[in-house]
Amino acid sequence: MDTLHDSFRYVHVIGGFIGLFLYWIPILSKKGSPLHKKAGIYWVWLARLVLATAFIGVLMYIPKLLAAGETPFSHPNSYAFIMFLGYLAVVTYVVTIFAVEVLKHKTDVRGLATTFMKSIAYLSIILSVWIIFYALFYKPDTMIVLLALSPVGLTTGWGMLKYMKGNQVSKRAWLYEHLGSMIGAGIAFHTAFAVFGMSRMFDIGLTGALAVIPWILPTIIGIPASIIWRRHYQKKFKEIAA
């Protein structure tokens, strides 16, 4: 079991590092260009591999904890962190699927509202509510991190359901949804690197309240970037005043 777990971890780490660099090719390249499309496709499939290995790796910790007599309710500190990582893996997976699917249904938004797409949107919301409840009720040591990032699932799921209703004012709503989703996925990738990668490569030594910084810094940067990028294209297409 340990050998299998190590294999998943190695695939996850190597894929994650490659994904960090590959992510910026479609972000910085001309939108709609062959390079943008091809690099984007490669990144999405790599992201799915990284997220799958992360989720499976998290699940493999649970039998060990149960064997030691630790349950999610008796030992919240043992479960809160891995539960949160599993939650982030699922929500990021949902975002990457949505980012691709909106491109496939640019002219028929309602065609996006399949049972599967609605289900993963509701799953994102349910998992977010669970993490918030778990943090507030059981108060693990990582409660601040859980509460700071758990609303991502709510906004992701709610935004997907709202978009799938097909009541968009802008003809380019698909573009804004695609960009926002990809930036959201990028935030998750860079958060993982900031928390795990940088802490191992550089001895930053953040403790106490400062230890939260790597968890929230990519979000603090990414959300304003998403808003600025959206306004850039809205001005470009004259949907808002320059």
C-alpha positions in Angstrom: 0.0 0.0 0.0 2.8 2.4 0.9 4.5 1.7 -2.5 1.3 2.4 -4.3 0.8 5.6 -2.3 4.3 6.7 -3.1 3.7 6.1 -6.8 0.6 8.3 -6.8 2.5 11.0 -4.9 5.4 11.0 -7.4 3.0 11.2 -10.3 1.1 14.0 -8.6 4.2 16.0 -7.7 5.8 15.7 -11.2 2.6 16.4 -12.9 1.9 19.4 -10.7 5.3 21.0 -11.5 4.9 20.5 -15.2 1.3 21.9 -14.9 2.6 25.0 -13.3 4.7 25.9 -16.3 2.3 24.6 -18.9 -0.6 26.6 -17.4 1.0 29.9 -18.5 1.3 29.0 -22.2 -2.5 29.3 -22.9 -2.8 32.1 -20.4 -0.2 34.3 -22.2 -0.6 33.1 -25.8 -3.1 34.7 -28.2 -6.6 33.5 -27.4 -8.0 31.2 -30.0 -4.6 30.6 -31.6 -3.4 27.0 -32.3 -0.9 27.3 -29.5 -3.5 28.5 -27.1 -5.9 25.6 -27.9 -3.3 22.8 -28.0 -1.5 23.9 -24.8 -4.9 24.3 -23.1 -6.0 20.8 -24.0 -2.7 19.4 -22.7 -3.0 21.3 -19.5 -6.6 20.2 -18.9 -5.7 16.5 -19.2 -2.6 17.0 -17.1 -4.7 18.8 -14.5 -7.2 15.9 -14.4 -4.3 13.4 -13.8 -2.9 15.6 -11.0 -6.3 16.0 -9.4 -7.1 12.3 -9.6 -3.9 11.3 -8.0 -4.4 13.9 -5.3 -7.9 12.7 -4.5 -6.9 9.0 -4.5 -3.9 9.8 -2.4 -6.1 11.5 0.2 -8.5 8.5 0.2 -5.6 6.2 0.9 -4.9 8.0 4.2 -8.3 7.2 5.6 -8.0 3.4 6.2 -4.8 4.1 8.2 -6.6 6.5 10.4 -9.6 4.2 10.9 -7.3 1.4 11.7 -5.7 3.5 14.5 -9.2 4.1 15.9 -9.4 7.7 14.6 -12.7 8.8 13.1 -13.6 12.2 11.5 -15.7 13.0 14.6 -13.3 11.9 17.3 -10.1 13.3 15.8 -11.0 16.3 13.7 -7.3 17.5 13.5 -6.4 14.2 11.8 -9.1 14.5 9.2 -9.6 18.2 8.6 -6.6 18.8 6.4 -6.9 15.7 4.2 -10.6 16.3 3.9 -10.0 19.8 2.8 -7.4 18.6 0.2 -9.9 16.2 -1.2 -12.5 18.9 -1.4 -10.2 21.2 -3.3 -9.3 18.4 -5.7 -13.0 17.8 -6.5 -13.9 21.5 -6.8 -10.9 22.1 -9.1 -11.8 19.1 -11.2 -15.3 20.6 -11.5 -13.9 23.9 -12.6 -11.7 22.4 -15.3 -14.6 20.4 -16.7 -16.8 23.5 -16.8 -14.1 25.6 -18.5 -14.0 23.1 -21.3 -17.7 22.5 -21.6 -18.6 26.2 -22.0 -16.5 26.3 -25.1 -18.4 23.3 -26.6 -21.8 25.1 -25.9 -21.0 28.7 -26.9 -24.1 29.0 -29.1 -26.4 26.7 -27.0 -25.9 27.4 -23.3 -28.9 25.3 -22.3 -27.2 22.3 -24.0 -24.7 22.6 -21.2 -27.3 21.9 -18.5 -27.0 18.2 -18.5 -27.7 16.0 -15.5 -24.0 15.4 -15.1 -23.1 19.1 -15.2 -25.9 20.0 -12.8 -24.8 17.2 -10.5 -21.2 18.3 -10.2 -22.3 21.9 -9.6 -24.5 20.8 -6.7 -21.7 18.5 -5.5 -19.4 21.5 -5.3 -22.0 23.4 -3.2 -22.6 20.5 -0.9 -19.0 19.8 -0.3 -18.4 23.5 0.5 -21.3 23.6 3.0 -19.9 20.4 4.6 -16.4 21.8 5.0 -17.8 25.0 6.5 -20.0 23.0 8.9 -17.1 20.8 9.9 -14.8 23.7 10.5 -17.3 25.6 12.7 -18.6 22.6 14.6 -15.4 20.6 15.2 -13.0 23.5 15.2 -9.8 21.8 14.0 -6.5 23.6 14.2 -6.8 24.4 10.4 -10.2 26.0 10.9 -9.1 29.4 9.5 -7.8 27.9 6.3 -11.0 25.8 5.9 -13.3 28.8 6.4 -11.1 31.1 4.2 -11.2 28.9 1.1 -14.3 26.7 1.5 -16.7 29.3 0.0 -15.0 28.6 -3.4 -17.2 25.6 -3.8 -20.3 27.7 -3.2 -19.4 30.3 -5.7 -18.3 27.8 -8.2 -21.4 25.7 -8.1 -23.8 28.6 -7.9 -22.1 30.3 -10.8 -22.3 27.2 -12.9 -26.0 26.8 -12.2 -26.7 30.4 -12.9 -24.9 30.3 -16.2 -26.6 27.1 -17.3 -30.0 28.8 -17.1 -29.0 30.7 -20.3 -30.0 34.2 -19.2 -26.7 35.8 -20.2 -26.9 39.4 -21.5 -23.5 39.3 -23.2 -23.0 37.1 -26.3 -19.5 36.5 -25.0 -20.5 35.2 -21.6 -18.9 31.9 -22.6 -15.5 33.7 -22.9 -15.8 35.2 -19.4 -16.9 31.9 -17.9 -14.0 30.1 -19.6 -11.4 32.7 -18.5 -12.8 32.8 -14.9 -12.8 29.0 -14.6 -9.3 28.6 -15.9 -8.0 31.3 -13.6 -9.8 29.5 -10.7 -8.1 26.3 -11.6 -4.8 28.1 -11.8 -5.3 29.5 -8.4 -5.7 26.0 -7.0 -2.6 24.8 -8.8 -0.5 27.7 -7.5 -2.0 27.4 -4.0 -0.8 23.8 -3.9 2.7 24.8 -5.0 2.8 27.7 -2.5 1.7 25.5 0.4 3.6 22.3 -0.4 6.2 23.0 -3.1 7.7 26.3 -1.8 7.7 25.0 1.8 10.0 22.2 0.7 12.2 24.1 -1.7 12.6 27.1 0.5 12.7 27.2 4.3 10.3 30.1 4.6 9.3 29.2 8.2 5.9 30.9 8.5 4.2 30.1 11.7 1.1 31.1 13.6 -1.3 33.4 11.7 1.4 33.9 9.0 1.2 30.3 8.0 -2.2 31.1 6.3 -0.4 33.3 3.7 0.6 30.6 1.2 -3.0 29.3 1.3 -4.7 32.6 0.5 -2.0 34.5 -1.5 -2.8 33.0 -4.9 -6.5 33.8 -4.3 -5.8 37.3 -3.3 -3.8 37.8 -6.5 -6.0 35.6 -8.8 -9.5 37.1 -8.1 -8.5 40.7 -8.9 -6.6 39.4 -12.0 -9.8 37.7 -13.1 -11.9 40.8 -12.6 -9.3 43.0 -14.5 -9.1 40.5 -17.3 -12.8 40.3 -17.7 -13.1 44.1 -17.8 -10.3 44.2 -20.4 -12.3 42.0 -22.8 -15.5 43.8 -22.0 -13.9 47.1 -23.0 -12.3 45.5 -26.0 -15.7 44.3 -27.3 -17.3 47.6 -26.2 -19.6 46.0 -23.7 -18.6 48.6 -21.1 -17.2 52.1 -21.5 -13.4 52.3 -21.9 
